[in-house]
Amino acid sequence: MADIEEVDTPAGEPNASADVKQPERPKLLQVLGPGLITGASDDDPSGIATYSQVGAQFGYNVGWTMLFSWPLMCAIQEISARIGRVTGRGLAGNLKQHYPRSVLAVIVTLLLAANTINLGADLGAMAAALKLVMGGPELLYVGLFAVLCIGLEVFVRYTRYVSVLKWLTLALFAYVAVAFVVKIPWGTVAYRLVAPQIAWTPAYITAVVAILGTTISPYLFFWQAEEEVEEVKERDGAKPLERAPSQAKAEFARIRLDTYLGMGFSNLVALFIILSTAATLNARGVTDIQTSAQAAEALRPIAGQFAFVIFALGIVGTGLLAVPVLAGSAAYAIGESFGWHVGLARKLNRARGFYAVIVVATLVGALLNFTKLDPIKALFWSAVINGVVAVPVMVLMMLMGGKRDIMGGFILSGPLKIVGWAATGVMAVASVAMFATLARGG
């Protein structure tokens, strides 16, 4: 992407890069962090449902979207990370400081609504998957998963909690394993990745829009920016780059590697889910899949018990990763909007409002499973809200990234700026297509 800007250290400013305790050649696990966790959380149970659905319905002819969306995801997530690392504030904090409060209020309200619905859907999917494997009361599992996620996020220290999230990303390898258990025609897959049979029908366009909306979601922008702010707070000697520009070269290199690998991992896993369901469900004429649990159940008679169990338990593992990210991104956005102390690195008594949002959002999401709300319709409306929020947030991010009063000497330039605006344009077209499809009644 863009070349890293070289900025001289201002007079009187100490060589801050020397203050940051990091090896000259850090190990990969030390580099991977916000980008890896953000990318992995993108493959949440709701995302698994989307990928399973399109794989079952269209076979190998939608895999190309994973190649197409990867550079767009990388660009927009790197930009969100840069904003957090340069300013020492998250997206909501920067919006509050530089834009009308009405803009911030609308975006944060819609983000909270979408995240809460998504939380409920993910908790429900995790419970349904565990019930398929173990039996037992599904609603009890919903409550237990909600309490577990709240407990980890509220009471486990940030550095240890991040380690837990990193290990949870391994759950996604379940879908890689499934792909190698079932028989996949790799020659056909390779050909369709570069020469897909694109059907210009409302159903196919809707599927592409759903994939883009799943892979490029507003909560991911807020989370990754805030996790860069957390990194500044937790790492000895680290400062916002606007105050310590000499740290920029190493930090931008870390952000880029972390983001590219994290988004690549996310899309690779999504591709394997599409391929697995295409090779099993689509090949047998099973095309009507609505939830991730349905996908797991449908795999059992076709791919065998082993593939079924791996797929189902993968839903639980990815949910444990995604639910805290959904709740946390909402809490960051609301907390910064009201000027509260925010951050998973803070103790409970120092950030009561922040942690209260995490608890309430997770519990409300869990309670949605105890109502008559159709989970499929809930996910549909969550996707619609995300479609409404994504484009204006991306536009504002691009504008913030180009302002010197926000980014100082680190304004966006070159390929990163071009691809960032391209990603924004693609999402704008996808949103228009989504609403056009809705206006025609699907």
matplotlib code that plots the C-alpha trace (Angstrom):
import matplotlib.pyplot as plt

x = [0.0, 1.2, 4.8, 5.4, 6.0, 9.3, 8.7, 11.6, 11.4, 10.4, 13.0, 12.9, 11.1, 13.0, 13.8, 10.6, 11.2, 14.0, 11.5, 9.3, 10.5, 10.3, 13.0, 14.4, 12.9, 9.9, 8.4, 5.3, 3.0, 4.2, 3.3, -0.1, -2.7, -5.5, -5.5, -5.5, -8.3, -10.4, -10.1, -10.9, -13.9, -15.2, -15.9, -18.5, -21.4, -23.5, -20.8, -20.5, -24.2, -23.8, -20.8, -22.6, -25.7, -23.9, -21.7, -24.8, -26.7, -24.1, -21.3, -17.8, -19.1, -18.8, -15.3, -13.9, -15.4, -12.9, -10.0, -11.8, -12.6, -9.2, -7.3, -10.4, -10.6, -6.8, -7.0, -9.9, -8.8, -5.2, -6.7, -8.8, -5.7, -3.6, -6.2, -6.1, -2.3, -1.6, -4.2, -4.4, -8.2, -10.7, -13.0, -15.8, -13.4, -12.1, -15.7, -16.6, -13.7, -14.0, -17.6, -21.1, -22.5, -25.5, -23.4, -21.7, -25.1, -26.7, -23.7, -23.2, -26.9, -27.1, -23.8, -25.2, -28.5, -26.7, -24.1, -26.8, -28.8, -25.7, -24.7, -28.1, -27.8, -24.3, -25.2, -28.2, -26.0, -23.4, -26.1, -27.8, -24.5, -23.6, -27.1, -26.5, -23.3, -24.3, -28.0, -29.5, -31.4, -30.5, -31.6, -29.5, -26.5, -27.3, -27.2, -24.0, -22.2, -23.3, -22.1, -18.8, -18.1, -19.0, -16.8, -13.8, -14.1, -14.8, -12.6, -9.6, -6.7, -6.3, -2.9, -4.1, -7.5, -5.8, -3.8, -7.1, -8.5, -5.4, -5.7, -9.5, -8.6, -7.3, -11.0, -11.2, -8.9, -11.9, -13.2, -9.8, -10.0, -13.5, -12.4, -9.8, -12.2, -14.7, -13.8, -13.2, -12.3, -9.4, -8.9, -12.4, -12.0, -8.9, -10.6, -13.8, -11.7, -10.5, -13.3, -16.6, -20.0, -21.6, -25.4, -26.8, -29.9, -31.3, -30.4, -26.8, -26.4, -27.9, -25.4, -22.5, -23.8, -24.3, -20.7, -19.3, -21.5, -20.3, -16.6, -16.5, -18.5, -18.5, -17.9, -14.5, -13.4, -14.2, -12.6, -9.3, -8.8, -9.5, -7.2, -4.4, -5.2, -5.1, -1.7, -0.4, -1.6, -0.2, 3.2, 6.1, 7.2, 4.5, 2.9, 0.4, 2.4, 1.3, 3.4, 6.2, 6.6, 9.9, 8.0, 6.0, 8.1, 8.1, 4.5, 3.1, 5.1, 3.6, 0.1, 0.4, 1.7, -0.8, -3.7, -2.8, -2.3, -5.4, -7.7, -6.0, -6.7, -10.3, -10.9, -9.1, -11.3, -14.4, -13.3, -12.9, -16.4, -17.8, -15.9, -16.9, -20.6, -20.3, -18.7, -21.2, -24.5, -24.6, -23.3, -26.2, -28.9, -29.2, -29.4, -31.7, -29.4, -30.4, -28.2, -24.8, -26.4, -28.5, -25.3, -23.7, -26.7, -26.9, -23.3, -23.8, -25.4, -23.3, -19.8, -20.0, -20.0, -16.4, -17.0, -20.3, -18.7, -15.8, -18.1, -20.4, -17.7, -16.1, -19.2, -18.8, -15.2, -15.7, -18.6, -16.5, -14.1, -16.8, -19.2, -16.7, -15.6, -19.2, -19.9, -16.5, -16.7, -20.1, -18.8, -15.8, -18.0, -20.5, -17.9, -15.9, -19.1, -19.9, -16.3, -16.1, -12.9, -12.8, -10.6, -10.3, -6.9, -8.8, -10.0, -13.8, -14.0, -12.2, -14.5, -17.9, -19.9, -17.7, -18.1, -21.8, -22.3, -20.6, -22.7, -26.0, -25.4, -24.5, -27.4, -29.9, -28.5, -29.0, -32.5, -33.5, -33.3, -36.0, -38.4, -40.4, -38.0, -37.1, -33.3, -33.1, -35.0, -33.0, -29.8, -31.3, -32.1, -28.7, -27.2, -29.4, -28.3, -24.7, -25.2, -26.6, -23.7, -20.7, -20.6, -20.8, -18.3, -15.9, -16.3, -15.6, -12.6, -11.2, -11.8, -10.2, -7.2, -6.6, -6.7, -3.5, -5.2, -6.1, -3.3, -0.4, 2.3, 0.8, -2.1, -3.2, -1.5, -0.6, -2.0, -3.5, -5.6, -6.7, -7.7, -9.4, -11.6, -12.2, -13.4, -15.7, -17.1, -17.6, -19.5, -21.6, -22.6, -23.3, -25.6, -27.5, -27.8, -29.1, -31.8, -32.7, -33.3, -35.3, -37.5, -38.2, -39.2, -36.1]
y = [0.0, 3.5, 4.2, 5.1, 8.8, 9.8, 12.5, 14.2, 14.3, 17.9, 19.9, 19.0, 15.7, 12.7, 9.8, 8.1, 5.0, 4.1, 4.1, 1.4, -2.0, -4.1, -6.3, -5.3, -8.4, -9.2, -12.6, -13.0, -13.6, -10.3, -8.5, -10.1, -8.5, -6.1, -7.0, -10.8, -10.6, -8.2, -10.4, -13.6, -12.0, -11.2, -15.0, -15.0, -17.4, -14.9, -14.7, -18.5, -18.6, -16.2, -18.1, -21.4, -20.0, -18.6, -21.7, -24.0, -21.8, -20.9, -23.4, -22.3, -19.3, -16.9, -17.7, -14.9, -12.4, -13.4, -12.4, -9.2, -8.0, -8.8, -5.6, -3.5, -4.9, -4.4, -0.8, 0.3, -1.6, -0.3, 3.2, 2.7, 1.4, 4.3, 6.8, 5.2, 4.9, 8.4, 10.3, 8.1, 8.2, 5.8, 6.6, 7.9, 10.1, 11.7, 12.1, 13.8, 16.2, 17.2, 16.7, 17.7, 15.8, 14.9, 12.9, 11.0, 10.3, 8.8, 6.6, 5.4, 4.6, 2.6, 0.8, -0.1, -1.4, -3.5, -4.9, -5.9, -7.8, -9.4, -10.4, -12.1, -13.9, -15.1, -16.3, -18.1, -19.8, -20.9, -22.4, -24.2, -25.6, -26.9, -28.4, -30.3, -31.8, -32.4, -32.1, -30.2, -26.9, -24.4, -21.3, -22.3, -22.4, -18.9, -17.6, -19.5, -18.2, -14.6, -14.8, -16.4, -13.7, -10.9, -12.5, -12.7, -9.2, -7.5, -9.4, -10.7, -8.3, -6.8, -8.4, -11.8, -11.4, -10.5, -13.7, -15.6, -14.0, -14.9, -18.5, -18.5, -17.6, -21.2, -22.2, -21.0, -23.8, -26.1, -25.0, -25.6, -29.1, -29.6, -28.6, -31.4, -34.0, -33.5, -34.1, -30.7, -30.5, -28.1, -27.7, -26.4, -24.2, -22.6, -21.9, -20.5, -18.2, -16.3, -17.2, -17.4, -17.9, -14.6, -14.6, -11.2, -12.1, -10.5, -13.6, -13.6, -9.8, -10.1, -12.8, -10.7, -7.7, -10.0, -11.2, -7.6, -6.5, -9.4, -8.9, -5.1, -4.2, -0.9, -2.6, -3.9, -0.3, 0.9, -2.2, -2.1, 1.7, 1.3, -1.7, 0.4, 3.0, 0.1, -0.9, 2.6, 2.5, -1.0, -0.9, 0.7, 3.9, 3.9, 7.2, 8.5, 9.1, 12.7, 13.1, 10.6, 10.6, 8.7, 5.6, 5.7, 3.6, 0.6, 1.0, 1.4, -1.7, -3.7, -2.4, -3.3, -6.9, -7.5, -6.2, -8.0, -11.3, -10.9, -10.0, -12.7, -15.3, -14.1, -14.4, -17.7, -19.3, -17.8, -19.3, -22.7, -22.5, -21.6, -24.4, -27.0, -26.2, -26.0, -29.4, -31.1, -29.2, -27.6, -30.8, -32.7, -30.1, -28.7, -25.0, -23.6, -22.9, -20.0, -20.5, -21.8, -24.6, -25.7, -25.8, -28.1, -30.3, -30.6, -31.6, -34.7, -37.1, -35.9, -35.3, -37.6, -37.2, -35.9, -33.0, -32.2, -32.0, -29.9, -27.5, -27.2, -26.7, -24.1, -22.1, -22.1, -21.1, -18.2, -17.0, -16.8, -14.6, -12.4, -11.7, -9.7, -7.8, -6.8, -5.7, -4.1, -2.0, -0.7, 0.2, 2.0, 4.1, 5.0, 5.6, 8.0, 9.8, 10.6, 11.3, 8.3, 6.4, 3.5, 0.5, -3.2, -2.3, -0.2, -1.7, -2.0, 0.8, 3.1, 2.5, 1.6, 3.1, 1.4, -2.1, -1.4, -1.1, -4.4, -6.1, -4.6, -5.1, -8.7, -9.4, -7.7, -9.7, -12.9, -11.9, -11.5, -15.3, -15.6, -13.5, -14.4, -12.5, -14.5, -14.9, -15.0, -11.7, -10.2, -11.0, -9.5, -6.2, -6.2, -6.4, -3.6, -1.3, -2.2, -1.3, 2.1, 2.8, 1.4, 3.9, 7.2, 5.8, 4.9, 8.3, 10.1, 7.8, 8.8, 12.4, 12.2, 10.4, 13.3, 16.1, 17.4, 18.8, 15.2, 13.1, 15.7, 14.5, 11.1, 12.0, 9.2, 9.2, 7.0, 3.5, 3.3, 6.4, 5.2, 1.7, 3.2, 5.3, 2.4, 0.3, 3.1, 3.3, -0.5, -0.5, 2.5, 0.5, -2.6, -0.6, 0.9, -2.6, -3.9, -1.2, -1.6, -5.3, -4.5, -2.0, -4.7, -7.1, -9.2]
z = [0.0, 0.7, 1.5, 5.1, 5.6, 7.1, 9.7, 11.5, 15.3, 16.4, 18.3, 22.0, 21.4, 22.7, 20.4, 21.4, 19.3, 21.7, 24.6, 23.1, 24.3, 21.3, 19.6, 16.3, 14.7, 16.8, 16.7, 14.5, 17.5, 19.0, 15.8, 15.4, 17.6, 16.7, 13.0, 13.6, 16.2, 14.1, 11.0, 12.9, 14.6, 11.1, 10.7, 13.4, 13.5, 11.5, 8.9, 8.8, 8.0, 5.1, 3.7, 4.1, 2.4, -0.6, -1.0, -0.9, -3.3, -5.8, -5.4, -6.4, -8.3, -5.3, -4.1, -6.2, -3.8, -1.1, -3.5, -4.5, -1.0, 0.6, -0.5, 0.2, 3.8, 4.3, 3.2, 5.3, 8.4, 8.1, 7.9, 11.0, 12.8, 11.7, 13.0, 16.4, 16.6, 15.3, 17.4, 20.5, 20.2, 18.6, 15.8, 18.0, 19.9, 16.7, 15.4, 18.6, 18.4, 14.7, 13.5, 14.7, 17.7, 15.6, 13.2, 16.0, 17.7, 14.6, 13.8, 17.3, 17.8, 14.6, 15.5, 18.9, 17.4, 14.7, 17.2, 19.8, 17.2, 15.9, 19.4, 19.9, 16.6, 17.4, 20.9, 19.5, 16.8, 19.4, 21.6, 18.6, 17.5, 21.0, 21.3, 18.0, 19.4, 23.1, 23.3, 26.2, 26.7, 24.0, 25.9, 28.9, 26.6, 25.4, 29.0, 29.8, 26.8, 27.5, 31.1, 30.0, 27.5, 30.0, 32.6, 30.3, 29.0, 32.3, 34.8, 32.8, 32.5, 29.0, 28.1, 29.2, 27.5, 24.2, 24.5, 25.0, 21.9, 19.9, 20.9, 20.0, 16.4, 16.2, 16.2, 12.6, 11.5, 12.0, 8.7, 7.0, 8.4, 7.1, 3.6, 3.6, 5.0, 2.1, -1.5, -3.2, -6.9, -6.5, -10.3, -10.6, -7.6, -9.0, -12.3, -10.8, -8.6, -11.7, -14.1, -12.1, -13.7, -12.6, -12.7, -13.1, -11.1, -7.9, -5.9, -7.0, -6.5, -3.1, -2.2, -3.3, -1.3, 1.7, 1.5, 1.2, 4.1, 6.2, 5.5, 5.7, 8.8, 10.9, 14.2, 12.9, 12.1, 15.6, 17.3, 15.5, 16.0, 19.7, 20.0, 18.7, 21.4, 23.9, 22.6, 23.2, 26.8, 27.5, 25.9, 27.8, 26.0, 23.4, 22.6, 20.0, 16.8, 16.6, 19.8, 19.0, 15.2, 15.3, 16.3, 13.0, 10.8, 13.0, 14.1, 10.6, 9.5, 12.4, 11.6, 8.0, 8.6, 11.3, 9.2, 6.0, 7.7, 9.8, 6.9, 4.7, 7.4, 7.7, 4.0, 3.6, 6.3, 4.7, 1.3, 2.9, 4.4, 0.9, -0.7, 2.0, 1.6, -2.2, -2.4, -0.1, 0.1, -3.4, -5.0, -3.5, -4.3, -0.7, -1.4, 1.3, 4.3, 6.6, 9.8, 10.6, 12.7, 9.7, 7.7, 10.3, 10.5, 6.8, 6.6, 8.9, 6.4, 3.5, 4.9, 8.0, 11.7, 12.0, 9.6, 11.3, 14.8, 13.6, 11.8, 14.8, 17.4, 15.1, 15.4, 19.2, 19.1, 16.6, 18.6, 21.8, 19.8, 18.0, 20.9, 23.0, 19.9, 19.1, 22.6, 23.0, 19.9, 20.9, 24.4, 23.0, 20.7, 23.4, 26.0, 23.8, 22.8, 26.4, 27.4, 29.7, 30.7, 28.2, 27.7, 28.5, 30.1, 32.8, 36.0, 36.5, 39.1, 36.6, 33.7, 35.1, 32.2, 29.6, 31.2, 31.8, 28.0, 27.5, 30.0, 28.9, 25.2, 25.7, 28.0, 25.7, 22.8, 24.8, 25.8, 22.1, 22.0, 24.6, 22.5, 19.4, 17.2, 14.1, 14.2, 10.4, 10.2, 13.0, 11.0, 7.9, 9.6, 11.2, 7.8, 6.6, 9.5, 8.9, 5.2, 6.3, 8.7, 6.8, 3.9, 5.9, 8.5, 5.7, 4.1, 7.4, 8.0, 4.7, 5.3, 8.8, 7.3, 5.0, 7.5, 8.9, 12.0, 12.9, 11.4, 11.5, 9.2, 8.7, 6.3, 3.9, 0.5, -2.4, -3.0, 0.5, -0.1, -3.5, -2.3, 0.7, -1.5, -3.8, -0.9, 0.1, -3.4, -3.6, -0.3, -1.6, -4.7, -2.6, -0.3, -3.3, -4.7, -1.4, -1.1, -4.8, -4.2, -1.1, -3.1, -5.6, -2.8, -3.0]

ax = plt.figure().add_subplot(projection="3d")
ax.plot(x, y, z, "-o")
ax.set_aspect("equal")
plt.show()
